[in-house]
Amino acid sequence: MLKAEQSGANTAILFHNGERVSRGQLLVQINNASQEAAYNNANAALFQAQSMYRRYTELSRTDPAVLSKIAIDQVYASYQQAKANVAGAAETLSETQIRAPFSGTVGSSTLSVGSYLNVGDNVVAIVNLK
């Protein structure tokens, strides 16, 4: 049984009961506006942190006395944290798309566009008919 990994309203149901689906096929799209905004914010913070790190490393090469090793380490840590935040936001955003984990036939579902899913709610079963 496929379950929702994010809460939100269904914005698209892209299968019919009894339909054959392929591995990776998008079945349900959950409203992702807030997750997409968080992803965009994380990318902006990454760009800023990456730019700052580049500036600090360039400055430390041209004039090593200007910046302390601690300052460079702090900027590098911020850059690494920003990269991790982008990865986490991307994962959360991807969880708004419910995809077929393998090829098979979808079972019966009572979902409708606009209905609300909570984390852990059953979405649909897929039967693997090899």
N, C-alpha and C positions, 0 to 999 in steps of 0.2 A: 504494500500500500504506500503510495507516495503521500508525503505529508508536507504541509506548508512550513517553511523555515523562516518566513517573515510574516508579520501581520499586515493586513491592508485589504483594500477592496480589489476584487478581480476586475481588471480592465480588459482582459481578452481571454477567451477560452477557445483554444485552437485545435480541438479534437471533437469527434463525435463518438458516442457510445458504440463499442464494438469495432472501432476503426483500427487498422494496423498502423503502427507508428514505428519510426526508426530511432535507434539509439541517438540521443542528443537532441531530438526533435522538441521544439518548444510546445508545451501543452497548455500552460496557464501563465499569464502575465499578471502580477500583482502591482498595484499602483506603487511606483518607485520614485516619486517626486522628492521625498525627503532623503532617500538613500542616494539619489543622483546628486542632490545638492551637497551632501556630505562628501561624496566622491570628488566633486568639483572643488570644494573647499580644501580637501586633502591634497589635491594636485596643485592648487595655488600655493599652499604652504610648502609643498615639496619644491616647487620652482624657486620660491624665496629662499629656502634653506640651501638649496643647491647653489644658487647664485652667491649667497653669502659665503659658503664654503670655498667656492672658486676664488672669490675676492681675497679671502683670508690666506689661502694657500699661495696665491700669486704674490700677495704682499709679503708673506713670510719668505718667499724665495728672493724677492728683490731687495728687501730690507729686513733681515731676520731680527733685528733688535726692536722693531716696532711692536710685534705681537709676541705674547708669551705662548709657550706650548700649551698651557692650560686653556687659554682663549681659543686656540685652534682646536683642541680636543673638544671643547664645549660646542663649538660650531659644527664639528664633525658629528658629534652625538645628536645634535638637533637635526642634522641632515639625515642620519640613519633613522631617527624616530619618524621623520616625515615620510621616508620611504615605507616604513612599516605601516604608518597610518593610511597611506594610499592602498597598500595591499589589503588591509582590513576593510577599507571602504569599498574596494572593488569586490571583495568576497560578499559583503553584505548586499551590495547592489545585485550581484549575480543570483543571490538567493531569492530575489523577487521574480525570477524566471524559473518555473517548474518545468524541468525537461525529463524526457524519457531516459531512464538509466540504462536501458537495453531495448532492443527491438522486440516487439510483441503486439498484443492486442489489448486495447484499453477496455476496462470493464464499464459498468454502468456508473454514472455520476449524476448527482443532482445539483451541481454547481451552476450558477448563472452569473452573467456579467453584472457587476455591481454588488454581488454578495460579498460579505466580509469574511476573510479567513484570519484565524488566529494561529500563532505558532503551534505546530503539532496537529492542527486539524487535518483530517483525512481529505485527500483530494480525489484520487482515483487509483484503482489497482491496474497493474499491467501484467498480463499473463504471457510468459515466454513460451512460445509454441515452436520449438526447434524441430 
